């Protein structure tokens, strides 16, 4: 059983003992703390909630709603929704914050509370620590009977979200209609099964082959949109002769594509392609995190903009986007952040921008992929044990490669010309992530293996 408290929210597995997992008492504890923090920060007693379709969602929703009511907070419940939709609803409703009940890409036994501020953006590290302090202090006073919060269901935000996307100047519905795309989709039986078909219909896509679009939370495969989990979508694209495939994660903030030949477009290249389209129409800067492909930097500099790298975590990307006045940003896991709509990863706006780009490009999606600089990222990990001194380990690796350009903004990233390796502690799992990138799979994996060997030698000293 696992319970992780981090910048990404409160995340854990369902079942087990309180304090060791995502149990009812833990859900009440942290919801209470967040609700009180919202009141203290904004003076507002209104919070927006929404959830993905995972099996524990209704149970967690009931606990969250009842707890917020008990604090005297009014709740606007969007029901089955997406993370970006809740992010949009918070400022539209002039609420003090938001809670998305989702464990994102994690398997079915996981769930989480993603916490938003009054702008509909993820709370930062300092704010998260304050919420945790309130939770541990446990000195929370609840409302008396006449002051309990009220609950309002509002299922209009899917259409409001879609309407905002259609209104964006760089979303060209007529171009998408004229392209007459045939698209296969995999929505992993979560809320994307409602939202993605509705968006595609609004964009004028008439032929959609739906895979796993029943929002019953019964994930047909590991819900993380990685190549090994998308074999059924790849086969559907080939068998139906589709122009492309689209996959999203359970809360619809990650996006990836399958090419017409059944090969993966590559989740790292979702942001690269969307940024390429934006930069062709608007000069500006871009941001991604330190673990994302160098291809974004190449595309940005070719367009005359500046590329900036942030620490991993959506809130870190957003903060750097604001300070660098970026016109597009996101993360290499298929997360597109388009500030003209809102500051949050949004697969729906990513779909609309990408399809516009592909329609105007006028060639196949595999040809589009081939037009970008070719890099390969190898993703490895080392499971943490209690006796590991992570800070000491990273210092030792840094010392060994001190003559190479490197960054300690978030863990340790070392550059070797156009190759790099990034070591960092995960925000969501008890592991060290080791990402490396090179011009080919062999180069990237060779670099990763070299660093893993270094780490093993250090650990045995």
N, C-alpha and C positions, 0 to 999 in steps of 0.2 A: 504494500500500500504506500502511496506517495502523496505528499502535500508540499507544494512549492509556492513560496511567496516571493514575488519578484516584480521587476518593472513591467512585466507582461501581465500582471494581475495575480489572482489567487487561482491556482490550478492544481488538480489532483485527481486521483482515482476514486471511483464511487465504492463505498463500503469500507468496513474496518472500524478502527477505534478513533474516537475524536482526537484531533491533534496530529494524527498520523495519516489522514486521508481526507478526501473531500466529502465530509460527513454533514448531516443536517445541522449539527451544533456548530461546525466550522463555518458553514454557509451563513447561518444567522449571525455568528460572531463578526465576520468580516463585512457582511452587508450592513450591519448596525454601525460599524466603525466608519464605513464609507458614507452612509447616510448622514451621520453626525458631522463628518468632515465637510460634506456638501453644504449643510446648513451653516456651519461656522465660516466657510469660505465665501459663500454667495448670499446667505440670508434667504435663499429660495428653498421652498419645500415642494419641489417637483423634480422627479427623475424619470427618464425614459428608459424602458427596458425592451429587449427583444431577444430571441433565442434561435439557435439552429435546431435541426430536427432530431438531434441525438436522443437516445432512449431515456436518459435521465433528465432531459430538458424540462419536462412538465413538473417533475418533482422539485427541481431546483427553482424553477419559476415560482411555484407556490410559496416556497420558503422565502424567497427574495421579496415577493410582493407583500406577504404578510408582515415581514420584518419592517419594510419601509413604511407600511401603513401604521405599524406600531410606534414608529418614530414621529408620526404626524405628517408624513410626506405623501403627497399625491403622486400616483403612478400612472404614466401613460404607457400602456402595454401594446407594442406593435405586433405581438404574437410571433409566428414563424417569420423571421426576418433575416437580414444580413448585417454583418458588422458595419459596412459603409452606410447602410440605410439608417441605422440607429445614430451613427455619427452625424448624418445630415439632419435628423429629426431633432437632436438636442438643441441647437441654436434656433431652429425654426419654431420650436415650442417654447423658447425662452426658459428652458429648464436649467436647473443647477448642475446637472450631470447626467450620466447615462451608465447603464450596465448591460453588457452583452453577455448572454449566457451561452458560452461556446468554448470548447477546447481546441478550436481551429482545426489543425491538421492531425491532432492526436486521435488514436483509435477510440472505439466506442466506450471503453471503461473509464475514459477521462471526461471531465467537464471543468468549467472554469468561470470565473467572473472577470470579464474585461472591463476596466473602469475608465470612464470618460469625464473630462472636466466640462465646464459650462460652454466651451467652444465646440464640443463634440470631438475633442482630441484626447488621446491617451494621457493620463496623468503622468508627470515626470517622476524621476527617482526620488527627489526630495518630498514631493507630495505623497508618493507611495509609502515612504518611510513614516510619514505623519499618520497615514491611515493605519499602518501596522502598530504604531505606538498607541493609538486610540484603542485598537483591538486588544492589545495586551493589557492596557490599563483597566479595561472592562468597567469603567465608571460611566455607564451610559444610562440616562434617564429616559424612559419611554413616555409617550403621550397618554393622557387620560382619555376616558371613553368618548367625550364630546369633541376631542381634538384628533381622533384617528384620521389617517389619510384616506383618500378616495381613489378608486381605480377606474380608469377609462380605457377601453379597448379602442385602438385606432389602426385599422388595416388599410388606410389610404396611402401609406408612405411608399409602397412599392411603385405605385403610379406616379407619385410626386418625384421620386428618385429618377424614374425613367424620363419624366417630362424635363427635369433639369438637365439630364444627359442630352436629350434631343435638342435642347435650346443652345447647346454649346456651339460656337461658330465653326470649330474644326471637326464637328461631327456632321458628315454629309449623307443624309438619309437617301437622297436621290442617287448618289453614286453607288451606295450599297445596293439599292434596289436594282439599278441597271446592271450590276455585276451578276445578279441572279445566282448567288452562292447557294450551294448545297452543303449543309453543315451538320456534322454529328456532334452530339454533346454528351458529356458524362458529368452528372451533378451529384454523384455518390449518395443518392437517396436522402439529400438534405434540402435546405431551403432554396438552394440554387435551382432545384427542380421546378420551383414556382417562378423564380425571378428571371432566370436566363431565357427560357422560352418566351416569356412576356416581353423581354427586351428585344429579342431577335424579331419577334412579330412586329414590334413598334419600329424597328429599323428596316422593315420591308423584306426580311428573309422569309421566303415562302416554304422552302424545303428544309425541314429540321428533323434529323433522326435522333430520337431521344433514348438515351441509355441511363438507367438508374435515376429517374426523375421523380420517383414516388417519395415524398418527404416523410418517410416513416422511421428514419434513423437506423435502418438496418443496412449498414455500410456493406456493399458487396465485395469490397476489397479495402486494403489499407487506404484511408482517406487522403493521405498526402499525395498531391499530384506529381508523382515522380514517374519516370519511364517504366519502371518495373511494375507499377500499379495501374498502368493505362493500356495494357495489352488488349483488352476488350474494345476500347475506343479505337485503337489503331486498326484492329480487325474490322470494326464497323465502318471506318473511313474507306478501307479498301473494298469491302464487300458491296457497299452502297455507291462507290464511285464518287464520294463526297470531295468537295474542294478543300476542306480542312476539318479538323476536330477541335473542340473546345472542352477543356476540363477546368473545374473550379474545386476548391476545398469546401468543407461543410459550411463555413460562414461567409464564403464568397469574397474573400479579400486576396486570394491568390489565384493566378490565372496562367494557364499554359496551353499550348497549341500542338496539334499533330498535323504534319504535312500530308498532302494528297497522296504521297507514296507510302504512307504508314509510318514514316520516321518521325521522331520527335523534333519539333522546332527548337526545343530547349527552353526550360523555364527561365534561365538566365537571359535569354534573348527576348523575352516578352517586353521587358522595360526598354531594352536597346531599340527594338523596332518601333515602339510607341514614341520614344524620345526622338528617334530619327524623323518620324512624321512631324512631331511638334516643332523640332528645330528647323525643318524645311519651311515652316510657315511663320516662325517667330524666333528671332535670335535671342539667346539667353543661356543661362547656366544650368547645370544638372547636378544631382546628388544621388549617390547610392551608398550602401554601407561598405565597410572594409572587406567583407567577404564576397562582394559581388564582382562580376566579370569586368576586366579591363576594357572590353569592347565598348562600354558606355563612354569611357574616357576618350577612346579613339574617335567615336562618332561625334561627340561633343566638340572636341578640339578641331575636327575637320570642318564643323559648321561655324567655327569662330567663337565658341563659347568656352567657359571654364568649367572643369569638372572638380567636384569636391567629394571627399569620402568621410563618412561619419562612423561613429561607433554603431555596432549592431543594435537593433531595436527601433521600432517605428517612430517613437517619440524623438529619438536622436536624429533620425533622418529628417523629420519635420522641422526640428529646431534649426538644423543646418540649412535646410531649404529656405527657411524664412530669412536667416542672416545673410545668405548668399544670393537672395532674390532669384532662386531657381524657378524655371518655367515648367520643369518636370523632374520627377525624382521617384525613388522607391527602393525596392530591395530585389536582389537577384533570385529570390524564391518565387518570382512571378507577381510581386506586389507593385502595382502602379499607383503613384500618388500624383494627381493632377490638381494643382492648387486653384485653378480656375473654377473647379467644382467644390472641392473641400480638401483639407489636409488629412487624408487617410487613405490607406491602401484600398483600392476599389476595383474589383474584377469587372464590374459592369461597365464603368466608364472606359476601362482598358479594352473591353470587347468592342465598344463603339468606335473608339479611336483606331484600333488595329484594323477593323474591317474597312473603315474609311481609307486608311493607308493602303491596304491590300487592293481595294477596288481601284484606287487612283494609280497604283503601280501597274496594274493590268496584266500581271504575269502570275505564275503559280506561287504558292507560299514557300515551296522549296527553293525557288529562284530568289525570292526575297531574302531567305536565310543565307543563301550563298553570297549575297551582296555585302554581307557584314564581315568584319574581321573575325577570323576563326580562332577561337580559344576553347579549351576544355578545362572544366573544374572537377577535380577529384575531391570527394567529401568523405572524410574518415573521422573516427572518434575513438577516444579512450575513456573507458568507464572509470569514474572517480571512486576512490576508496577513502575512508575516514582519515587514514594516516598520511595521505598525500598533502604536501605543502605546495599548492599550485603557484603561489607567488614566487617561491624559491625556484621552482622548476622553470618558470618563464624567464627569470633573471639569468639562470644558467644558460638557457638557449640564446637569450639576447647577447650574453657575453661572448658566446662562441661565434656569433655572426655580427659582431659590433662594427665591422668595417663595411657591412652592407647597409643600404638605405633601409630604415625600419621605423615603425610607429608603435607606440605603446598607448595610444588613445583607448584601445579596447583589446586587452590581451596583448598579443605581439604579432605584428605583421612584418615580414621580411621580404624585400624585393630583390630579385635577381634579374636585372634588365627588364624584360617584359613578362617575366615569370614572377610568381609570388607565393608565399605560404602564410596562412593566418591561423594562429592558435588562440582560442578563447574559451572561457568557461561558458557553458550554455545557460541561458536565462530560464529555460523550461524543462531541462532534464539534467540528472546528475552525471554529466559527461564533459570532457574537453573536446571541442570540435576542432578538427584539423582540416582546413580547406586549402587546396593548392591549385594553381592555374598555370597552364602552359599551352604551347601552340598545338600540342596533340595530347591524346589520352596517355600515351606512354610517358611523355615528358612530365605531365602533371602528377601521375602516380609515382614516378621515380623520385620526384621532389618530395612528395608526401612520405614515401617510404624512408627516405634519407632522414627526414625530421623525426619520424617515429622511432627510428633506430637511435638517433641522438637522445630522445626522451628516455628510452629504455635504458640506455647507458647511464644517464644521469640518475635515474631512479635506483640503479643498482649500486651506486657509489656510497 
